[in-house]
Amino acid sequence: MEKSKRKNILVNLQAFFILFLLTLFICKPVYASEKAVSVSLDVNQSFSLEKGTAPTDQFYYKLTATEENNPMPDGHLGGEYAFSIQGNSKYMMKPMTYQAPGTYSYQLVQTVENEAEGYTYDKRSYGITVYVKNGQSGNYITELIIKNESGEKVSGITYQNTYNKKDTIVNTPIVTPGNNASHANPIKTGDTSNLTIWALLAFIALGCLLVIIKTKKR
């Protein structure tokens, strides 16, 4: 009887121990990989004012991931991260965290919906590649490669925009002597040839009248 009780107790203890191990496994907190590594991008903007006063010195940019699951900065929407820069300043993106080795590619462009008059926009496109590798110490290491649209490696990302107010051209009519509006030709109301005939007839009639008067005086 006692032997049976001991056996039941042992079975219960084994079951409790197994349940305890399962509980620890299920409830084990998930920690970020100690190997995870982050990369942050800096974007420099230069704005030149050549003439006039610019309506705005704020410009907009977009970082796009070439692969759907590429890490992106916090605040991204899908595979796109939009931001703006004002004046002459540098924008520091929020870090992108990589959990596994691989090659991660992106494209950065300035977005201009409607080109405003007087502005010259920098339309360069940058290709950004992040290489994540295993380091000698067991941690991940990264290599950042930036290329311009010609495929040439560059040391950084820079956009240069300018504003130059265009002069307003006013077309002023040129007035020359003899072509003044005040000397405009009069409006013709009839044919002047009839007036000439009547004047000639009146002159002849007057001549005849003078001849008759002289004849009577004699």
Secondary structure, DSSP 4 states (H G I P E B T S, - for coil): -HHHHHHHHHHHHHHHHHHHHHHHHHTPPPPPPTT-EEE--EEEEEEEEEES--S--EEEEEEEESSTT----TT-BTTEEEEEEESSEEEEPPPEEE-S-EEEEEEEEEE-SSPPTTEE----EEEEEEEEEE-TTSSEEEEEEEE-TTS-B-SSEEEEEEEEPPPPP---PPP-TT--GGGPPPPP-S-HHHHHHHHHHHHHHHHHHHHHHHHHH-
